[in-house]
């Protein structure tokens, strides 16, 4: 069994989970490993400090910066730059000795190695993906240090970075300031923590509890700050993760990417700092499934408003990140929440970054055409383990001579569940085969959209517990050569992967249409997709535009694959890793939120519209080709902090 470890020259101890060691040794014993060795892959920052030790064998090393191979020669590899190297450690003692005794002996060897400059962390990755991703955006301090007009150490100071999400580990060093004379993290950087799941004070009009910095600092001084504050970041998410994933808290990861500070020498080899580590912080912990999966949008709007107000009261510009998404609405920027966010962003010094969504390959979006002569049929597939309601919405234009399409729904057994009669009534209960309720159907005429009036068919079905496929049919009730465009979306269901329904595999050449989350279609927020860091193109999962009405979203893309951000419990004790790795546009959007904070530090009165124009005009692709056009997956291209800040400086102070 091989593990990926980090070995750097701080000599601050060994963190190797005993359970993981036991698993490795058990595996070796059961396989009858004659060599009796424990193998690790290591990254060593300063190979010159390595010394030979009995029982420690170095294999091939690779110089990280150049790819130069250093063959093994029986001793420690020699290089002037950081290396990646394979290391094998002879297991001590008799193979028949008790397992716990062998674990203890191996730990003694690892402790000896730490005196030679090795720091081994079994749950630590070989290099900091966050440091790499910020480097790709040219947003590191060294990237900006010699940019004329940029103050030394620009870090978002004087700006608030707010996040509306699920779970903020307020105790993580990334979200604390080192106090005077302190070697480690001190007081909180959070100006506001609103736990919408808490108990509100009597008569308070908002859900939950708004926690003050003073309350957080009091809790930080205790042995168990989570119990002292009465707030547990890894509870009340929009899903119920398995035990091994409980500390991979979405909001903590997002906030750390945007504005986490360097967590100190021990944890810094894993995380590094976020894009704007000097910014003030605000966090709103939503109630379960708010906005997500057809949830309530009001909690989101309240959270954004409260963050903007707190920043205003403190005299700060503010950027709010929304790594959230749903498939409600017509994906045209005309939803009420879309319009509310656009209105908020009419005020200078405010910005919102929104994740584009991860729906490109999810099989939950489809655009097509239907006529009386060419009806459309498609399958809606449920998994056997599905345990939550599934929602399908079909939007189509109507008005003038164009009638709305007629929808039919057929059960897996071939019997008709919904027909034109239900549409004429506007709503119907869908019975199951036993006379119970399988779901609900509704038909609505919607207010005018950006491209005219819309009709909406909505179906909500409860799963039967079996793997099954329902059939949906669309046709126009009159001919006359009329052809109607339609867009269909299945609502996200994030409680568990097993709950996610999808369209049956569609024929080759099918147009997916807009796969963006509905919130990503608002006009003034900055919509951020993710790019693949190996190919430089759009990540396969990253949702594509344009919006249903042809608006250019996403605006740009940022790093969103294999990004390491803070984990809950922040490396407290050897059993808790400092960070975890995740991919998605949820990780891409906060990269841009942090960049916006840097732009606000230079010019705090910029408007959201102007910020978006600067970001779109300064991407790497726009610099390489000023005539480059917007693309559905990449938007205007990859974010470039150095170029964006240089253009920001051209604006009046």
Secondary structure, DSSP 8 states (H G I E B T S, - for coil): -EEEEEE-TT----B--HHHHHHHHHHHHHTT-SS-EEEEEEEES-GGG----TTEEEEEEEETTT--EE---SS----SS-EEEEEEEE--S-TTS-HHHHHHHHHHHHHHHHTTT---BTT--SS-HHHHHHHHTT-SHHHHTTSTT--TT---TTEEEEEEES---TTSGGGEE--TT-SS--EE-EEEEEETTS---TT-SSSSEEE-HHHHHHHHTSS-HHHHHT--TTSS-SS---GGGTT--HHHHHHHHHH-----TTTTTTS---TTTTSEEEEEE--TTSSGGG--SHHHHHHHHHHHHHHHHTT-EEEEEE------S-SSS-SHHHHHHHHHTTSTTEEEEEE--S-TTSS-EEEEEE-SSS-EEEEEEE-TT--S-EEEEEEEE-BTTB---EEEEE-TTS-EEE-HHHHHHSEEEEE-TTSSEEEEEEEEEEEEETTEEEEEEEEEE---SS-EEEEEEEE-S--TT--EEEEEEE----S-GGG--EE----TT------S-GGGG-SSSEEEEEE-TTTSSB-TTS-----TT------EEEE-SSEEEE-TTTT-STTS-SEEEE-SHHHHHHHHHHHHHHHHHH-TT--HHHHHHHHHHTSHHHHH-TT---BTTTBT-B--HHHHHHHHTTS--
